[in-house]
Structures are given as C-alpha cells and as structure tokens.
Amino acid sequence: MLDVSDLACRRGERLLFSGLSFQVPAETLLHVRGRNGSGKTTLLRALCGLLRADAGSIRWRGETIRDLAEDYNRDLLYFGHLNGIKADLTGLENLRIASTLDQDPADADAIFAALSRIGLEGFEDLPTRMLSQGQKKRVALARLILSKAPLWILDEPFTALDVDAVDLLQQLIAEQVARGGSVILTTHQEVPLTSGAIQRLTLGEASDPVSSESTESETRH
Ligand SMILES: Nc1ncnc2c1ncn2[C@@H]1O[C@H](COP(=O)(O)OP(=O)(O)OP(=O)(O)O)[C@@H](O)[C@H]1O
C-alpha cells in the first residue's frame, strides 16, 4: 500500500497542489487526471522519490520512501517520458540491463518472449535508435511484461502507441492489478480492469466536490 499524506509540491513560484492525501492499496489502479500543467508529472516524480515534495509524507508498506531508499526502488517500476531506453543499445540489451536492476532478473528466453509479445520479433538486435518512436516505446513496454515490481508508476504510457499496443498495454495494466499489484498512471485513455479497483484523482480543481462510488472512487484536488 502506498500512503500519501498532506503532500504539497511547488514548482518555481507556483504551488501545484497541497494537502493531497490518498492511499493506493494492492489490486488498485489510481488514474491521475488534470489539465496540462496541473502537476501530474510532478506528483508522479514525487511518488517515485525523484523530486522532493515541499510538505507531507509518502509511505510504502508503512515506511517513508526516503527511509526505504533502494528497497523502495526495487519495488517500483517507473515509466517516465523518456522511457528509460538507451538509444545505442539493442532492445535485448536494454531489457537485460533493466531486468538486472530488478529484484529477480529475467533470463534471455523471458526477454525474447517479452519482445515477441510486444511485437518486436526480428528487431531484438537492432540499436533502439534505429527503431520508430512507437517501436522504442514498445521496447520500454516490454519492461512491464518482465517486471515483478508490485508498484508501477506510469507517466502517459499510451503516447505514440498504435491501437494494438494500446490494447496490449491495457491488458498488462489489468494483469498487474489482477495479480495484486498497484498502478498509478496519467493518461487520457480509459483503462478497463478485469478485477480490482479504480481510483481517480483530478489535479487542479480544488473547488470541486469529492465523489465516490462502491467500485470506483474519485477524488478531485
Ligand atoms: N523544473 C521546473 N522548474 C519550474 N517549473 C516547472 C519545472 N517542471 C515543471 N514545472 C512547472 O510545473 C507545472 C506542472 O508541470 P507538470 O509537468 O507536473 O504538469 P502536467 O500536469 O504533467 O502537465 P502535462 O499534462 O502538460 O504533461 C507547469 O506549470 C510547469 O511549467
């Protein structure tokens, strides 16, 4: 469970959000929404520990992410705008390195299978700079297939994907939630789940009311 309490972030002179509190339990997808510049990326980077919040606390399984440090990083898969892909390395090499950083590194067969599932069979040995934008993104997405991290934080993961890849990513997210994981993402795409719960958090709308339903909860901030 990720437990966020009274979080505030300022960028430059602007206070993007304050008093932000929410929890993301296992088997839950938190969909962060808001207009451009409302602070979605800032929030996700703070949740990953890449950016220091101005106030509040972020706890993972009861301990602050600052105290957990590397232990938190091992439980986390972060998918940011740059995708974490090295252009001079092949898809295979990128995934081998990414998976070595994980708690339970994947073997070559698993990496080939992941690249194949993501539609990159035959492209495994090309430097990723020779791939199209969508193919590069697919290499990054193959990390999700290999990941055993219980917490995924995904910033606009659907950008540059074609309909098949969108479909596959929706499946991967649903699988992560169904096996007891947590996912926090920003997207303009709907993400249907097969099981688990969806929470919604909208940034930049402090005056709006909080509403909730039994299967989905929605928070505006
Ligand atoms: N390094 C920085 N220094 C100063 N201000 C910043 C910095 N990074 C972001 N900002 C500002 O913080 C605000 C929120 O940016 P952020 O990227 O978190 O928004 P967002 O909701 O993810 O936007 P988008 O939907 O356009 O991706 C913006 O006004 C942006 O200009």
The ligand as a Tripos MOL2 file, in Angstrom:
@<TRIPOS>MOLECULE
LIG
   31    33     1     0     0
SMALL
NO_CHARGES

@<TRIPOS>ATOM
      1 N1         11.8560   22.1530  -13.4960 N.pl3     1 LIG1
      2 C1         10.8410   23.0130  -13.3790 C.ar      1 LIG1
      3 N2         11.0190   24.2550  -12.9190 N.ar      1 LIG1
      4 C2          9.9930   25.1280  -12.7960 C.ar      1 LIG1
      5 N3          8.7250   24.8180  -13.1120 N.ar      1 LIG1
      6 C3          8.4980   23.5920  -13.5710 C.ar      1 LIG1
      7 C4          9.5200   22.6140  -13.7350 C.ar      1 LIG1
      8 N4          8.9690   21.4750  -14.2080 N.ar      1 LIG1
      9 C5          7.6610   21.7360  -14.3450 C.ar      1 LIG1
     10 N5          7.3770   22.9960  -13.9720 N.ar      1 LIG1
     11 C6          6.0490   23.6270  -13.9740 C.3       1 LIG1
     12 O1          5.1990   22.9130  -13.1130 O.3       1 LIG1
     13 C7          3.8760   22.8860  -13.6590 C.3       1 LIG1
     14 C8          3.3930   21.4360  -13.6590 C.3       1 LIG1
     15 O2          4.1550   20.6670  -14.5750 O.3       1 LIG1
     16 P1          3.8650   19.1230  -14.7700 P.3       1 LIG1
     17 O3          4.7990   18.6450  -15.8280 O.co2     1 LIG1
     18 O4          3.8750   18.4470  -13.4510 O.co2     1 LIG1
     19 O5          2.3600   19.1670  -15.3030 O.3       1 LIG1
     20 P2          1.4630   18.0520  -16.0140 P.3       1 LIG1
     21 O6          0.1360   18.0860  -15.3260 O.co2     1 LIG1
     22 O7          2.1740   16.7510  -16.0180 O.co2     1 LIG1
     23 O8          1.3500   18.6430  -17.4700 O.3       1 LIG1
     24 P3          1.1110   17.9560  -18.9130 P.3       1 LIG1
     25 O9         -0.2920   17.4230  -18.9200 O.co2     1 LIG1
     26 O10         1.2530   19.1090  -19.8420 O.co2     1 LIG1
     27 O11         2.1740   16.9140  -19.1130 O.co2     1 LIG1
     28 C9          3.9370   23.5130  -15.0320 C.3       1 LIG1
     29 O12         3.4230   24.8230  -14.9450 O.3       1 LIG1
     30 C10         5.4190   23.5550  -15.3590 C.3       1 LIG1
     31 O13         5.7460   24.7000  -16.0970 O.3       1 LIG1
@<TRIPOS>BOND
     1     1     2 1
     2     2     3 ar
     3     2     7 ar
     4     3     4 ar
     5     4     5 ar
     6     5     6 ar
     7     6     7 ar
     8     6    10 ar
     9     7     8 ar
    10     8     9 ar
    11     9    10 ar
    12    10    11 1
    13    11    12 1
    14    11    30 1
    15    12    13 1
    16    13    14 1
    17    13    28 1
    18    14    15 1
    19    15    16 1
    20    16    17 2
    21    16    18 1
    22    16    19 1
    23    19    20 1
    24    20    21 2
    25    20    22 1
    26    20    23 1
    27    23    24 1
    28    24    25 2
    29    24    26 1
    30    24    27 1
    31    28    29 1
    32    28    30 1
    33    30    31 1
@<TRIPOS>SUBSTRUCTURE
     1 LIG1         1 GROUP 0 **** ****
